[in-house]
Amino acid sequence: MSVSAEPLRIMASIKPLALMVEAVAGEHASVSILVKPGQTPHDFAFKVSDRQKLSQADLLVWVGADLEPYLSALAGGQPSLSMAHVLDARLPANDSQESEEGHDRGHHHGSDDDLDSSEAHKHSSHAHGDQHFWLNPDYGVAMIRALAEQLTALDPVHQQDYQRNAEQVIKQLDTLLATSIKSPVKQPRQYAVVHRAYDHFLSYFQYPEPLVLTPVPEISPGARQLWRVSQQLQPGDCLLVDSSAPARWVDTFSSRNQLSLKQVDIMGYGDGVSTYLSLLGGVIGVFDECARAK
């Protein structure tokens, strides 16, 4: 347990989690990020310096073993907080049939009881294997509250600061959602994504389902699959990518079909992304532009 005046040393596996830690910890922690710009959790490889920083950290904050299997053994040897573990504990999986009404997009984050619902957990990793939990505000709120608890356990002297910061960012998130969430898309535009990375986001915000080029980013689709998707798109429709440097076949497919190639910055490494709220706001902006009727 740390009670010194020195800031906590926290290692976050990816920037979205680092943004949450920074919001809750404030001046009481220094935050490092393991996966740097240009890398993804899918192709990350440890350097010696990474292992050294991780061994010196007071806390490792990571998504979970499904997205980051390379952290599983290391996380067991030091204090860590897994987003997947938090959600499994706070948002029980629901295997029953999903509600036809969808998610209540006016959802209020006033208490932990609000999070304990089957609707909040639909389209979860149990259903689709999507590990991009931070794109669902309900899951982000659960993680922010868990961070406040974990930081308090490490540094009880600043408990009030951690709790106050957590509740402040949750209120700011409610304000963002109140001003940015529109009615469900009744006249959707057709659009496509390179691979499935948005299930949690689509579920919460009720955007229409996109066309998907490949099930996983590591596998390039075949010519028949690309042709099938192209037949459902019109020139000017959007193709969303979550990388600033998409694969060559993505550029070729987009150019050949005269699509509008749009980057969705789900990792938060673009200019102007300095908070968890700005990350979500940027993703909302791209989907509003691409999924709504002209």
N, C-alpha and C positions, 0 to 999 in steps of 0.2 A: 504494500500500500504506500503510495507516494503522498507525503505531506510537506514536501520542501517547496521553496519559493520558485524553483526551477520549473519552466513549462514542461508539461508532459510531452513525450516524444511519441508521436502516433504515425504509423505507416498505414496508408489507405491503398488498397490494391488498384483502384481506378479513380479518376477525377470526380465522377458523380458522388462517390462516397466521401472523398476528401472535402467536397463542397459542403456536405452535411456536417462533417466533423468541424470544419472551420466555423460554421454558423453556430454550433452548440458550444464549442470549446472557447471561442473568442481568443483572448490574449493568453489564455492559460495553457495553450498547447502549440507546439510546432508540428506541422503536418507535412509528411513526405508522400509522394505518389510512386507506386511501383511501376505501373504500366505508363510509359511516356508517350507523348504525341507521335503518331506514326505507327505505334504498336497497337495490338489488340489482345484481349485475354485469350483469343484463340491461337495465337502464334507466339506468345511470350516465352522468353527463355531467360533464366536467371543469370546475372553477372555476379562475380565475387563481391563487388561493392554492394549489390542489392542484398545479398545474404548478411553482410556485415551490418547494414542499416537495420535490417529486420531483426537481427539478434539484439540490437541495442534499443529497440522500440519498447515503450511501456504498453502499447496496445497495437494489435493488428486488426484493421477493419477491412473485411472482404465480403464478396458476394456469397460464395459458397463453393462446395466441392464440384458441383456439376459444371460451373463456368470456369473455375480456377482449380483444377485438380492438383496442380503443381504446388499449391499452398496447403493442401490437406495435412501432410505430415508436419510441416513447420508450425501450423496453427495449433497443433496439439501440444506444442512444447512451450507456449507462452500465452499470456492473456490475449484473447481475440474475441471479436464480435462478428458473426456471420449474418448477413442480411437474410439468407435463406433460413437460418436457424430461428431468427427473430420472427419471421413470417410463419414458420411452422408452429411456433409456440403461441402466437397471438392471433393468427388468422387460420383456424382449422380448415382443412380441405373439405370441399363439398362434392361428393360424387353423384348427387341427385341431379335431375334435369334442371337446366338453367331456366330462370324466369324469362318469360317472353317480353317483359317490360324493360329488361336491361338494367343498367346501373343508374342509380339516382345521382344525376350529375350536379345536384345542388347539395351534395353531401357535406355535412359539417363535421369538423374534426375536434369537437369539444372535449371528448373523453375517450379512454381506451375502449369503453363499451361500444362506441360507434364503430370500432374496427372489427368487432367480433361478429361478423355476419357472413353468410354464404355468398351474398351478392358481391361483397368486397373481394372475395377470393376466386371468383369465376375467371376463366381463362388463365388460371395459374400454371405454374410449372408442372403441376401434377397432370394437367390436361394437355399441354403443348410442348413442354420442355423449354419454353422461353425463359431465359434467366435475366432479362433486362428489367428487373423488378422496379428499379428506381423511376421508370417511366409512368408508373401508376402512383398518383399522389397519396392514396391510402397507404400504400406500402412505404412510401417515403416518410409519412408521418409516424408509422410504427417504428421505423428505423431511427428517426430523430429522437423519439421518446426513449428508445432503448439506449441510444448513445448518451443521453443525459444521465440515465441510471448507471451506465458503465463508467462514465467519467467521474461520477460522484463516488463510486466504489474505489476508484484509484486515487481520487483527490477530494475527500469529503470537505475540506476547508472551503472549497468554492462551490458547494452544492447549490446554493441559491442562484449563483450566476448561471450554472448549467441549466437548471430548471427554467429560469427566466428566459434565457436565450432560446431554448427549445420551444417554449410557448409563443415567443415572439415570431419565430420563423413559421410556425404553424398558422398563426393569425395572418401573416403576410401571404402565405400560400392560399388561405381561404379567400383573401382579397383578389389575388391573381385569378383564381378559378371563377369567382363571381363576375369578374370583368371580361374574361376571355372565353368562357364556355358559352356556346350558342346552342340553339335548338338542334336536335338530331338532323343530320343531312337528309333531306327529303328528295333533292334532285342532285344525286352525286355525279361527279365526273369519274370516268374510268381512270385509274392510275395503277402503277406497278411498283413493286419493290424488288430489290435484288434477292433478298432472302428474308425469312421470318425473323424479325427482331422487335416487333411492335405489338404483340398480342396484348400485353398488359395495358399499353397505351390505348389501343383501339377499343378494348373492352370498357375502360373507364370513360373515355370521351365519345364513344359511340360513332366513330367514323366508319364509313363503309369498308368492307374487306377489300384489300388490294389484290391485284394479280401478283403471283409470286414466281420469279424466274427459277430459283433453285432452293431446295429445302435447307441447305447449309452453305455458308460462304466458302468453305474449302472445296466444294464440288462445282465445277462448271457445268451448266446445263447442256443437253444435247441439242442438235439442230432442230429436231422435231418439237421439243418443248418450247424453244424460242419462237418457232414459227406459230405454234398454237397461241402463245401469248400475243404475238404481234398482230394476229388477226382480230384481236379484241381491243386494240388500241388505235387511236387516230393521231395524226400529226399534231404536235403541240401538247399531247397528254404528258403527264409527269412520270419519270422514272426516278424513284428515291434511292439514294445510296447513303450509307452511313460511314463512308470513308472519303477523305479528301483526295485519295489517289485510287479510284476504282480500277478493277482489272481491265485489261485491254478489251476483252470480249464485251464488257459492259459498255465501254465507249463505242465500240463498233455497232452493237445492237441499238444503242440510242441514236447514233448518227444515221444508221440505215433506215430507221423508222421515224426519223424527224421528231424525236421525243425531247422533252425539256428535262434535262438531267439536273436534279435538285439534291443537294447534300442535306441530310438530316443529322445534326450534330448531337447524337445521343450520348457521346462520351464527354462532351463539354470542352473540347480542346480548341474551339474556334474563338475568334475575336469577340469580345463582348460577353463571354460567358464567365461570370465571376461569382455567381451564386447558384444554388440549386434551383431557385425560382427562375432565373434567367435561362437556365438550361431547358426547363420545361416550357417556358414561354417561347423559346426559339423553335422547339419541335412542334408546338401548337400552330405557330405561324406558318410553317411549311405545309402541314396537313390541311390547314384552312385554305391555303392557296391552291393546293393540288386536288383536294377531294370534293370541294364544293362546286356547284354549278357555275358556269361562266356568267 
